[in-house]
Amino acid sequence: MSRNRSPAWPRLILAGLLLLALAAPLAACGKRGQPLPPEGSGSTYPRSYPTR
């Protein structure tokens, strides 16, 4: 007797969409700019360091 198996492509599409949904928030992470000291207070370091 042969078993009827459903095609694998719906599972692959579902797995791909799930992977995309989980990876999308990570794509938004990143450096937004140089950190700035709070307003009204200067740098607390004795000298300024070069930026990259």
Summary of the structure (lengths in Angstrom):
residues: 52
radius of gyration: 25.5
end to end distance: 68.6
largest distance: 82.0
contacts: 48
relative contact order: 0.08
helix: 37%
strand: 0%
